[in-house]
Amino acid sequence: MTEVERKSLMKEMASFEEIKDEPSVGIFWFSPEKQDLFDVSSVPVSTLKNGLNTIPKLHKNVWAKNYYKAKAKGLKDSIYFTDYTQIPRGRVWYDRKTGEFKITVGSWYKQYEQILTPLLQIEFNLTEFKYEVDSHWELGHGWSEHDFTVYAEKD
């Protein structure tokens, strides 16, 4: 590698670190047993396009992908063989008008708030946010793609 190529690579890596350090939006699941987040999908706010306030990924699609991976590997005890709506989950949103972050969750979050809050702050690089309980994130409930589009565009 030439010196010019090395400097270019270092500059690119430094810019990636800057993006990584900015607040992000996305989706997550929470494992009460492990008291940790898992299957987090996120992007830095600066990378959002087309007026979106969060990532366009749906929980059900991420879960389905992981289900098929687990099935192909013969991991019959995998959590992905359960209904994704039965596992606590949520979504991080950015309000472009106010510059505030909100996290939509089901009422399940209340019993884990002291554990969940710092995990979300670290994972999504957030200093402040508010929780918003929404019926779609209650255990046993899910989105239709139409509902997601309407909800995502309401801001």
C-alpha positions as CSV (number, residue, x, y, z in Angstrom):
1,M,0.0,0.0,0.0
2,T,1.4,3.4,-1.0
3,E,1.5,6.3,1.5
4,V,-1.2,8.1,-0.5
5,E,-3.5,5.0,-0.3
6,R,-2.8,4.6,3.4
7,K,-3.7,8.2,4.1
8,S,-6.8,7.9,2.1
9,L,-7.9,4.8,3.9
10,M,-7.1,6.4,7.3
11,K,-9.2,9.5,6.3
12,E,-12.1,7.2,5.3
13,M,-11.9,5.3,8.6
14,A,-11.9,8.5,10.6
15,S,-15.0,9.7,8.8
16,F,-16.7,6.4,9.6
17,E,-15.9,6.9,13.2
18,E,-17.5,10.4,13.1
19,I,-20.7,8.9,11.7
20,K,-20.6,6.1,14.2
21,D,-20.5,8.6,17.0
22,E,-23.6,10.5,16.0
23,P,-27.1,9.6,17.1
24,S,-28.8,6.8,15.3
25,V,-32.3,5.6,14.6
26,G,-33.4,2.0,14.0
27,I,-35.0,-1.1,15.5
28,F,-34.2,-3.4,18.3
29,W,-35.3,-6.3,20.4
30,F,-34.8,-6.6,24.2
31,S,-34.1,-9.8,26.0
32,P,-35.4,-9.7,29.5
33,E,-33.5,-12.9,30.4
34,K,-30.1,-11.5,29.2
35,Q,-31.1,-7.9,30.0
36,D,-29.6,-6.8,26.7
37,L,-30.6,-5.6,23.3
38,F,-30.2,-7.9,20.3
39,D,-30.7,-7.7,16.5
40,V,-30.2,-4.0,16.5
41,S,-30.4,-2.4,13.0
42,S,-29.5,1.2,12.9
43,V,-28.2,4.1,10.8
44,P,-26.8,7.5,11.8
45,V,-29.4,10.3,11.5
46,S,-27.3,12.1,8.9
47,T,-27.7,9.2,6.5
48,L,-31.6,9.2,6.5
49,K,-33.0,9.8,3.0
50,N,-36.4,10.7,1.5
51,G,-37.7,12.4,4.5
52,L,-37.7,9.2,6.7
53,N,-37.6,9.6,10.4
54,T,-36.3,6.1,11.0
55,I,-35.0,3.1,9.1
56,P,-37.4,1.4,6.7
57,K,-36.6,-2.1,8.0
58,L,-39.5,-3.9,9.5
59,H,-39.1,-6.2,12.6
60,K,-40.9,-9.0,10.8
61,N,-38.5,-9.0,7.9
62,V,-35.4,-9.0,10.1
63,W,-36.9,-11.8,12.2
64,A,-37.9,-13.8,9.1
65,K,-34.3,-13.6,7.7
66,N,-32.9,-14.8,11.0
67,Y,-35.5,-17.6,11.1
68,Y,-34.4,-19.0,7.8
69,K,-30.8,-18.8,8.8
70,A,-31.5,-20.7,12.0
71,K,-33.6,-23.2,10.1
72,A,-30.8,-23.8,7.5
73,K,-28.3,-24.4,10.3
74,G,-30.7,-26.7,12.1
75,L,-30.9,-24.6,15.2
76,K,-34.3,-25.7,16.3
77,D,-33.9,-24.2,19.8
78,S,-33.3,-20.7,18.3
79,I,-35.4,-17.8,19.5
80,Y,-36.3,-17.2,15.9
81,F,-38.7,-20.1,15.9
82,T,-40.9,-18.1,18.1
83,D,-43.3,-15.3,17.1
84,Y,-41.3,-12.1,16.8
85,T,-44.2,-10.1,18.4
86,Q,-43.8,-12.0,21.6
87,I,-40.4,-10.6,22.2
88,P,-40.1,-7.0,23.6
89,R,-39.1,-4.7,20.7
90,G,-39.0,-1.1,19.8
91,R,-38.1,1.5,17.2
92,V,-36.0,4.7,17.5
93,W,-37.3,7.8,15.6
94,Y,-35.9,11.2,15.0
95,D,-38.3,14.2,14.8
96,R,-36.8,16.5,12.2
97,K,-38.9,19.5,13.4
98,T,-37.8,19.4,17.0
99,G,-34.5,17.6,16.8
100,E,-35.8,15.2,19.4
101,F,-35.6,11.4,19.6
102,K,-38.5,9.1,20.6
103,I,-38.5,5.4,21.2
104,T,-41.8,3.6,20.5
105,V,-42.2,0.6,22.7
106,G,-45.0,-1.4,24.3
107,S,-46.0,-1.0,27.9
108,W,-43.6,-3.9,28.6
109,Y,-40.7,-1.3,28.8
110,K,-41.8,0.1,32.2
111,Q,-40.6,-2.9,34.2
112,Y,-37.2,-2.7,32.4
113,E,-36.8,1.1,32.1
114,Q,-33.8,1.3,34.4
115,I,-31.9,-1.3,32.4
116,L,-33.3,-0.4,29.0
117,T,-32.5,3.3,29.1
118,P,-28.7,3.2,29.3
119,L,-28.6,0.3,26.8
120,L,-30.5,2.4,24.3
121,Q,-28.4,5.5,25.0
122,I,-25.2,3.6,24.3
123,E,-26.4,1.6,21.3
124,F,-28.0,4.5,19.5
125,N,-25.6,7.2,20.9
126,L,-28.5,9.2,22.4
127,T,-28.2,11.6,25.3
128,E,-31.9,12.4,25.6
129,F,-35.1,10.7,24.3
130,K,-38.6,10.1,25.4
131,Y,-40.5,6.8,25.4
132,E,-43.8,6.6,23.6
133,V,-46.0,3.6,24.3
134,D,-47.8,2.5,21.1
135,S,-50.1,-0.5,20.7
136,H,-48.1,-1.8,17.7
137,W,-45.2,-2.6,20.1
138,E,-47.3,-4.3,22.7
139,L,-46.4,-8.0,23.0
140,G,-48.5,-10.0,20.5
141,H,-49.1,-7.0,18.2
142,G,-47.3,-6.1,14.9
143,W,-47.3,-3.7,11.9
144,S,-48.9,-4.1,8.6
145,E,-46.6,-2.4,6.0
146,H,-49.5,0.0,5.3
147,D,-49.7,1.1,8.9
148,F,-45.9,1.6,9.1
149,T,-45.9,3.8,6.0
150,V,-48.7,6.0,7.4
151,Y,-47.0,6.2,10.9
152,A,-43.6,6.9,9.4
153,E,-44.9,9.8,7.4
154,K,-47.0,11.5,10.1
155,D,-44.2,13.8,11.2
